[in-house]
Amino acid sequence: MSTTDNKNQNSGGAADERLDLPSVIREASTQISALLQRDVESVSAVRATDNGWSAEVEVLELERVPDTMSVMASYQIELDPQGRLRAYERVRRYARGQIDRR
């Protein structure tokens, strides 16, 4: 392998490198908040996929008083390996005080 081949192989990896988990959580939260113009309450799940990352994000959709009556939503989002938002879908709406019965 020539020096040029080795340099191209090493420099090409940086653009294709997958983000670490804390960075993915930050990117998911920041991008969906900006897109929806809503506050993100938490990132409840993140998993690596063949095409990047998948995350579930909890968003405050409608603030109510008392706080337990605020309307929350879960969004399933897909990010590429570098953490750029590729797709999102609201999968659930619920009152903040609601508990899953699974």
C-alpha positions as CSV (number, residue, x, y, z in Angstrom):
1,M,0.0,0.0,0.0
2,S,1.4,3.4,-0.9
3,T,1.6,6.4,1.4
4,T,-1.1,8.1,-0.6
5,D,-3.5,5.1,-0.3
6,N,-2.9,5.0,3.5
7,K,-3.5,8.7,3.8
8,N,-6.7,8.5,1.9
9,Q,-7.9,5.6,3.9
10,N,-7.2,7.3,7.2
11,S,-8.6,10.7,6.2
12,G,-11.8,9.2,4.7
13,G,-12.8,7.7,8.0
14,A,-13.3,10.9,9.9
15,A,-16.3,12.0,7.8
16,D,-17.9,8.5,8.2
17,E,-17.2,8.1,11.9
18,R,-20.1,7.4,14.1
19,L,-20.8,9.9,17.0
20,D,-20.5,8.7,20.5
21,L,-23.7,8.2,22.6
22,P,-23.7,11.4,24.6
23,S,-23.3,13.4,21.4
24,V,-26.2,11.5,19.8
25,I,-28.4,12.4,22.7
26,R,-27.5,16.1,22.5
27,E,-28.0,16.1,18.7
28,A,-31.3,14.3,18.9
29,S,-32.6,16.7,21.6
30,T,-31.4,19.9,19.9
31,Q,-32.6,19.1,16.4
32,I,-36.1,17.9,17.2
33,S,-36.6,20.8,19.6
34,A,-35.6,23.3,16.9
35,L,-37.8,21.5,14.3
36,L,-40.9,21.3,16.4
37,Q,-40.4,24.5,18.3
38,R,-41.1,22.6,21.5
39,D,-39.1,21.8,24.7
40,V,-37.6,18.4,24.9
41,E,-38.1,16.8,28.3
42,S,-35.9,13.8,27.9
43,V,-34.3,11.3,25.5
44,S,-35.8,8.0,26.7
45,A,-34.0,5.6,24.4
46,V,-31.2,5.5,21.9
47,R,-29.9,2.6,19.9
48,A,-27.4,2.2,17.1
49,T,-28.8,1.0,13.8
50,D,-27.2,-0.1,10.5
51,N,-27.9,3.3,9.1
52,G,-27.0,5.5,12.1
53,W,-29.1,6.0,15.2
54,S,-32.7,5.6,16.4
55,A,-33.9,7.6,19.4
56,E,-37.2,8.1,21.3
57,V,-37.6,11.7,22.6
58,E,-40.2,13.0,25.0
59,V,-41.5,16.5,24.1
60,L,-43.7,18.9,26.0
61,E,-46.5,19.5,23.5
62,L,-49.0,21.6,25.6
63,E,-48.3,23.1,29.0
64,R,-51.2,22.9,31.4
65,V,-51.8,23.7,35.1
66,P,-51.4,21.6,37.1
67,D,-48.2,20.3,35.5
68,T,-49.4,16.7,35.7
69,M,-52.1,17.5,33.0
70,S,-49.5,18.9,30.5
71,V,-49.7,17.0,27.2
72,M,-46.5,15.1,26.3
73,A,-45.5,13.3,23.1
74,S,-43.0,10.6,22.3
75,Y,-41.2,11.0,19.0
76,Q,-39.3,8.2,17.2
77,I,-36.4,9.9,15.3
78,E,-33.7,8.6,13.0
79,L,-30.3,10.1,12.7
80,D,-27.4,9.3,10.4
81,P,-24.1,8.1,11.8
82,Q,-22.9,11.7,12.2
83,G,-26.1,12.7,14.2
84,R,-28.0,14.6,11.5
85,L,-31.8,14.2,11.7
86,R,-33.2,12.1,8.9
87,A,-36.8,11.3,9.9
88,Y,-39.2,11.7,12.8
89,E,-42.6,10.4,13.7
90,R,-44.9,11.1,16.7
91,V,-45.8,7.7,18.1
92,R,-47.7,8.6,21.2
93,R,-49.4,11.5,23.1
94,Y,-50.2,11.3,26.8
95,A,-50.8,13.3,30.0
96,R,-47.5,14.0,31.9
97,G,-48.8,12.1,35.0
98,Q,-49.8,9.0,33.0
99,I,-48.0,5.8,33.7
100,D,-47.6,3.0,31.1
101,R,-49.3,-0.3,32.1
102,R,-47.1,-2.7,30.3
